[in-house]
Amino acid sequence: MTHEPPSREQTIDEIVVRLQPRFPALAESTIRDAVTEAFDELKDARVRDFVEVLVEKQAKKHLKQIDGL
């Protein structure tokens, strides 16, 4: 039995949904752009186990700068 990792788009969607309540003043497209950019920066990572966590962390950091937090 093999476990298929979620697709890129599914992962991005899930992170966007988690970040929206944290950044209510920002448009969904802004959040999605930050998450997509962070995901693209890690697309060549050899170890894929923690990519989702790292993407979310990087996107949060970027969104905090935009939101002035």
C-alpha positions in Angstrom: 0.0 0.0 0.0 1.6 3.3 -1.1 0.6 6.7 0.2 0.4 9.4 -2.5 1.5 12.8 -1.3 -1.0 15.6 -1.9 -0.6 17.4 -5.1 1.1 20.8 -5.3 -2.2 22.6 -5.7 -3.9 20.7 -2.9 -1.0 21.5 -0.6 -1.1 25.2 -1.5 -4.9 25.3 -1.1 -4.7 23.7 2.4 -2.0 26.2 3.5 -4.0 29.2 2.2 -7.1 28.0 4.1 -5.1 27.8 7.3 -3.5 31.2 6.8 -6.6 33.2 5.9 -7.9 33.5 9.5 -4.5 34.7 10.6 -4.4 37.4 7.9 -8.0 38.6 7.5 -6.9 42.0 6.1 -5.1 40.4 3.2 -6.8 39.2 0.0 -6.8 35.5 -0.7 -4.8 36.1 -3.8 -2.0 37.8 -1.8 -1.9 34.8 0.6 -2.0 32.4 -2.3 0.9 34.3 -4.0 3.0 34.1 -0.9 2.3 30.4 -0.4 3.0 29.7 -4.1 6.3 31.6 -4.0 7.4 29.8 -0.9 6.4 26.4 -2.4 8.4 27.2 -5.6 11.5 28.1 -3.5 11.4 24.6 -2.0 10.4 22.7 -5.2 13.8 21.1 -5.5 14.2 20.0 -1.9 15.5 16.5 -1.6 13.6 15.7 1.5 9.9 16.3 0.9 8.6 15.3 4.4 8.7 18.8 5.8 8.1 20.9 2.7 4.5 21.8 3.7 5.6 23.0 7.2 8.5 25.0 5.7 6.3 26.6 3.0 3.7 27.7 5.6 6.4 29.1 7.8 8.0 31.1 5.0 4.7 32.3 3.7 3.7 33.5 7.2 7.0 35.4 7.5 6.3 37.2 4.2 2.7 37.9 5.0 3.6 39.4 8.4 5.9 41.9 6.5 3.1 42.8 4.1 0.5 43.1 6.9 2.8 45.1 9.2 2.6 42.6 12.0 
